[in-house]
Amino acid sequence: MNTVNIVKISYRSLGRNKLRSFLTMLGIIIGVAAVIAMLAIGEGASNAVKEQIAGLGTNMLIVFPFASTQGGVHYQAGTTSRLKEGDVTAIREQCPAVEYVTPITRVVTQIIAGSENWRTNVFGAYPNYEKIRNWPVSSGSYFTEQDERDAAKVCLIGQTVAQNLFGAGSVPIGETIQIRNLPFKIIGVLSPKGQNANGDDQDDIVIAPFSTVQRKLEGSIYAGAIFASAISSAAVPVAGQEITQLLRDRHKLRPWDPNDFTVRTQTEIASTADATTKTMTLLLASIAGISLIVGGIGIMNIMLVSVTERTREIGIRMAVGARGGDVLTQFLIEALTLSFAGGLIGIVIGVLTSEFVSNLQKWPIIISPESIGLAFTFAAIIGIFFGWYPARKAANLNPIDALRYE
């Protein structure tokens, strides 16, 4: 019996039980669709996180004051460890791998413009904050070094603040806002950044000279954090080591004392976030893969039922010259056909589901050829694996016993 005839007989057998064939494919369809959708959403989320972290700034490092422990009592971050403007000056002068550095202070307060008001974050920073965060203005300009020295009451506002105080599409350069009863002149509007990796709105911000916020709004001599950028991506680890050693020396820590600060690099933040999203993607894909296995078990069950129902037919074919290999091939083709058809339908449904979720939830998705190939290959393997045993059982039937079967 030639291969063409075997294929025709296989398709004819499946066509006689269309509903049963479709229900058999359903597990494969759901499994493939789920795998593609989960991988697309997971890859999209991972890519979005990477873009958001890249948006933090260029080769960025962040120094936080660290919570310390004394006598078994844990203190809040920054309560016993303090970062000062002198630390910033020392980093700028003594760390060759650091290109830009600025102290950061923040107050959360209500700001007023005319009859409108809005509660937001007011950050104090040096003018080089623009370069560290890679955050240019969409209109206007940044404050200058002279503004920093004079503690000038000037500021830049984010897109969210501009929209809520002055309306969408406004360009409020030259307008005045009240921050804790002090008038600040708006000299620039920041370009949009969107949400960060934690889901916080980065555009909900006001930036003013560090000296202004520190002296006139916060009333503190300390910095809440230090932002720095290395001279290159390759220099980030070196810059982190230089800052760590310098601050240990300045804070007079002994060799056995733990750091009273934390240096976080953009690479560490990206690695942590990427590992989290990959874990979630793997978990979701594993759950979806279980559907494929269940679908394969369904194929095996139906094929076993089919072998039992067609035992007499198999006996007749063997009696007229069909070999065991022909019967094996026929049932394997039937199993593979169910898997391939289910895989193709599953791919279409998976792509459509991914697009639907993306449009509904505004989530980014990435449907890669690799994920489609992986899902389709897995479906084929499932078909061969779970179709082999029923096919082998049919091929090993004794023709005499098969002809006697009722």
C-alpha positions in Angstrom: 0.0 0.0 0.0 1.6 3.3 -1.1 1.9 6.4 1.1 -0.7 8.4 -0.9 -3.4 5.8 -0.3 -2.5 5.6 3.4 -2.9 9.4 3.7 -6.3 9.3 1.9 -7.5 6.5 4.2 -6.4 8.4 7.3 -8.2 11.6 6.2 -11.3 9.7 5.3 -11.4 8.1 8.7 -11.1 11.4 10.5 -13.7 12.9 8.2 -16.3 10.3 9.2 -16.2 11.6 12.8 -15.8 15.4 12.4 -17.2 16.4 15.8 -15.1 13.8 17.6 -12.0 14.9 15.7 -12.6 18.6 16.6 -13.2 17.8 20.2 -10.0 15.8 20.2 -8.1 18.7 18.7 -9.6 21.1 21.3 -7.0 20.4 23.9 -4.2 21.1 21.4 -5.9 24.2 20.3 -6.3 25.6 23.8 -2.7 24.6 24.7 -1.1 26.2 21.7 -3.2 29.3 22.0 -2.4 29.7 25.7 1.4 29.2 25.1 1.5 31.8 22.4 -0.6 34.3 24.3 1.3 33.8 27.5 4.7 34.1 25.8 3.6 37.2 23.8 2.4 39.0 27.0 5.4 37.9 29.0 7.9 39.0 26.3 6.0 42.3 25.9 6.1 42.9 29.6 9.8 42.1 29.8 10.6 44.5 26.9 8.5 47.2 28.5 10.3 46.9 31.8 13.7 47.1 30.0 12.6 50.3 28.2 11.3 51.8 31.4 14.5 51.0 33.3 16.5 52.4 30.3 14.4 55.5 30.7 15.8 56.0 34.3 18.9 57.5 32.8 22.2 57.0 31.1 24.6 54.5 32.9 22.9 55.5 36.1 23.8 54.7 39.8 21.7 55.6 42.8 23.0 56.0 46.4 20.5 55.6 49.2 21.1 56.2 52.9 20.9 52.8 54.5 18.8 51.8 57.6 21.2 50.7 60.4 20.8 48.5 63.4 21.9 49.5 66.9 21.3 47.3 70.0 18.9 45.1 68.0 16.8 48.1 67.0 16.2 48.6 63.3 16.1 52.3 62.3 14.3 53.8 59.2 16.4 54.4 56.1 18.3 57.6 56.5 17.6 58.1 60.3 21.1 57.2 61.4 22.9 57.3 58.0 23.0 60.6 56.2 24.1 61.7 52.8 25.4 65.3 52.6 26.2 67.6 49.7 29.9 67.2 50.7 29.6 63.5 49.6 28.4 64.7 46.2 31.3 67.1 45.9 33.7 64.3 46.8 32.2 61.9 44.3 32.5 64.5 41.6 36.1 65.3 42.4 37.5 61.9 43.4 35.7 59.3 41.3 37.1 59.3 37.7 34.5 56.8 36.4 31.7 59.1 37.4 30.7 61.7 34.8 27.7 63.5 36.5 26.4 63.5 40.0 23.7 65.3 41.9 22.1 65.2 45.3 18.4 64.5 45.4 15.8 65.7 47.9 12.1 65.4 47.7 9.0 66.8 49.3 5.4 65.8 48.6 3.1 68.8 48.7 0.2 70.6 47.3 0.9 73.1 44.5 -1.4 75.9 43.3 -1.8 77.7 40.0 -4.7 80.2 40.0 -7.8 78.4 41.0 -6.3 74.9 40.4 -4.3 72.8 42.7 -2.5 69.4 42.5 -0.6 67.2 45.0 2.7 66.1 43.5 6.4 65.3 44.1 8.8 68.3 44.2 12.4 67.2 43.6 15.5 69.2 44.2 18.5 68.5 42.0 21.4 70.0 40.2 21.0 71.2 36.6 22.9 68.0 35.4 19.8 66.0 36.5 18.8 66.3 32.8 21.9 64.5 31.6 21.8 61.8 34.4 18.2 61.0 33.8 18.4 61.6 30.0 15.3 63.8 30.5 15.2 66.8 28.1 12.5 69.5 28.1 9.7 69.6 25.6 9.6 73.4 25.9 11.6 76.0 27.8 14.9 75.2 29.5 16.5 73.8 32.6 17.6 76.0 35.4 21.3 77.0 35.5 24.3 76.6 37.9 23.7 80.3 38.9 20.1 79.4 39.8 21.4 76.6 42.0 23.9 79.0 43.7 21.2 81.7 44.3 18.6 79.2 45.4 16.3 80.7 42.8 12.6 80.0 42.9 12.3 78.5 39.4 11.1 75.1 38.4 10.3 72.6 35.7 7.1 70.7 35.6 6.1 67.3 34.2 3.4 66.7 31.7 0.9 65.4 34.2 1.3 68.5 36.4 1.0 70.8 33.4 -2.3 69.1 32.3 -3.9 69.2 35.7 -3.0 72.8 36.5 -3.1 74.4 33.1 -5.1 72.0 30.8 -4.1 69.6 28.1 -1.8 71.0 25.4 -0.8 74.0 27.4 2.7 75.5 27.4 2.8 77.3 30.8 6.3 78.8 30.4 6.6 81.9 32.5 3.6 81.1 34.6 3.8 81.1 38.4 2.8 78.3 40.8 2.7 78.4 44.6 4.6 75.7 46.5 4.1 76.0 50.2 3.1 79.6 49.8 6.3 80.4 47.9 6.0 81.6 44.2 8.0 79.5 41.7 8.3 80.6 38.1 7.9 77.8 35.5 10.9 77.9 33.1 10.4 74.5 31.4 8.1 71.6 30.8 9.7 68.1 30.8 9.2 65.7 27.9 6.9 62.8 28.7 8.4 59.7 30.4 5.3 57.6 31.2 5.2 55.1 34.0 8.2 53.5 35.6 8.7 49.8 36.3 6.7 50.2 39.5 3.7 51.7 37.7 4.3 55.2 39.1 3.7 58.2 36.8 7.1 59.8 36.2 5.5 62.8 34.6 3.8 63.8 38.0 6.8 65.8 39.1 8.2 69.3 39.7 12.0 69.8 39.6 13.6 72.8 41.2 17.2 73.7 42.2 18.5 71.5 45.0 19.5 74.5 47.2 16.0 75.9 46.8 14.1 72.8 47.8 16.6 72.0 50.6 16.6 75.4 52.3 13.2 76.9 51.5 10.9 73.8 51.3 12.4 71.0 53.3 14.6 72.8 55.8 17.2 70.0 55.9 21.0 69.9 55.4 20.9 66.3 54.1 20.2 64.7 50.7 17.6 62.0 50.4 19.7 60.2 47.7 22.5 60.7 45.3 22.1 60.2 41.5 25.2 59.6 39.4 26.0 58.5 35.9 29.2 56.7 34.8 31.3 57.8 31.9 30.2 54.6 29.9 28.1 51.5 30.3 31.3 49.5 30.9 32.4 51.9 33.6 29.2 51.4 35.7 30.7 48.6 38.0 33.9 50.6 38.4 32.0 53.8 39.3 30.0 51.8 41.9 33.2 50.5 43.5 34.7 54.0 43.6 31.6 55.5 45.2 31.4 52.7 47.7 35.0 53.0 48.8 34.9 56.8 48.9 31.7 57.0 51.1 33.1 54.3 53.4 36.2 56.5 53.9 34.2 59.7 54.4 31.8 58.0 56.8 34.7 56.6 58.8 33.6 53.0 58.6 35.9 50.4 59.9 36.8 47.4 57.7 34.4 45.1 59.5 31.5 47.7 59.6 28.7 47.2 57.1 27.9 50.0 54.6 25.6 52.7 56.0 24.4 53.3 52.4 23.4 51.3 49.4 24.6 51.8 45.8 22.3 50.5 43.2 23.1 50.4 39.5 20.8 50.5 36.5 22.2 47.0 35.6 21.2 45.5 38.9 17.7 47.0 38.7 17.3 45.8 35.1 18.6 42.3 36.1 16.2 42.0 39.0 13.2 43.1 37.0 14.1 41.0 34.0 14.5 37.9 36.2 11.1 38.5 37.7 9.3 38.9 34.4 11.1 35.8 33.0 10.0 33.8 36.0 6.4 34.9 35.5 6.6 34.1 31.8 8.0 30.7 32.4 5.4 30.0 35.0 2.5 31.1 32.7 4.0 29.1 29.8 4.4 26.0 32.0 0.7 26.2 33.0 -0.2 26.6 29.3 2.0 23.7 28.4 -0.1 21.5 30.7 -3.0 22.1 28.4 -0.9 20.7 25.5 -0.2 17.5 27.5 -3.9 17.2 28.4 -4.6 17.6 24.7 -2.1 14.9 23.9 -3.7 12.5 26.4 -7.1 13.3 24.7 -5.6 12.3 21.3 -4.3 9.0 22.7 -7.6 8.2 24.3 -9.6 8.8 21.1 -7.0 6.9 19.0 -7.3 3.9 21.4 -11.1 4.1 21.0 -10.7 4.3 17.3 -8.4 1.3 17.2 -11.0 -0.7 19.2 -13.9 0.4 16.9 -11.9 -0.4 13.8 -10.4 -3.7 14.8 -12.3 -5.7 12.2 -11.4 -3.1 9.5 -7.8 -3.4 10.4 -8.0 -7.2 10.1 -9.6 -7.0 6.7 -6.8 -4.6 5.5 -4.1 -7.0 6.8 -5.9 -9.9 5.1 -5.8 -8.2 1.7 -2.1 -7.4 2.0 -1.6 -4.4 4.3 1.5 -4.7 6.5 1.9 -3.7 10.1 3.9 -0.7 9.1 1.1 0.5 6.8 -1.4 0.4 9.7 1.2 2.0 12.1 1.7 4.8 9.5 -2.0 5.3 9.0 -2.8 5.8 12.7 0.3 8.0 13.2 -0.8 10.2 10.3 -4.3 10.5 11.9 -2.7 11.6 15.2 -0.3 14.0 13.5 -3.2 15.5 11.5 -5.1 16.2 14.6 -2.1 17.8 16.2 -1.1 19.9 13.2 -4.7 21.1 12.6 -5.1 21.9 16.3 -1.7 23.6 16.3 -2.6 25.8 13.3 -6.0 26.8 14.8 -4.3 27.4 18.1 -1.7 29.7 16.6 -4.5 31.8 15.0 -6.5 32.0 18.3 -3.3 32.7 20.3 -2.4 35.7 18.1 -5.9 37.0 18.1 -6.1 36.6 21.9 -2.8 38.4 22.4 -4.0 41.3 20.3 -7.3 41.4 22.1 -5.7 41.5 25.5 -3.2 44.2 24.3 -6.0 46.4 23.1 -8.2 45.8 26.1 -5.6 46.3 28.8 -3.2 48.5 26.9 -0.4 46.0 27.6 2.5 45.6 25.2 2.9 42.2 23.5 5.6 40.7 21.4 4.6 37.7 19.2 7.9 36.2 18.1 8.3 33.6 15.3 10.2 31.6 17.9 7.2 31.3 20.2 5.0 30.2 17.3 7.6 27.7 16.2 8.0 26.4 19.7 4.2 26.0 20.3 3.8 24.2 16.9 6.8 21.9 17.4 5.5 21.0 20.8 2.1 20.2 19.3 3.7 17.9 16.7 5.8 16.1 19.4 2.7 15.7 21.5 0.9 14.1 18.5 3.7 11.7 17.8 4.3 10.8 21.4 0.7 10.1 22.3 -0.2 8.7 18.9 2.5 6.2 18.8 1.1 3.8 21.4 -2.4 3.4 19.8 -0.7 3.2 16.3 1.6 0.5 17.6 -1.3 -1.4 19.2 -3.2 -1.4 15.9 -0.1 -2.5 13.9 0.4 -5.5 16.3 -3.1 -6.8 16.0 -3.3 -10.5 14.8 -5.3 -10.5 11.5 -7.2 -13.7 12.4 -8.2 -12.3 15.8 -9.1 -8.9 14.3 -11.4 -10.6 11.7 -13.2 -12.5 14.5 -13.7 -9.3 16.5 -17.3 -8.2 16.9 
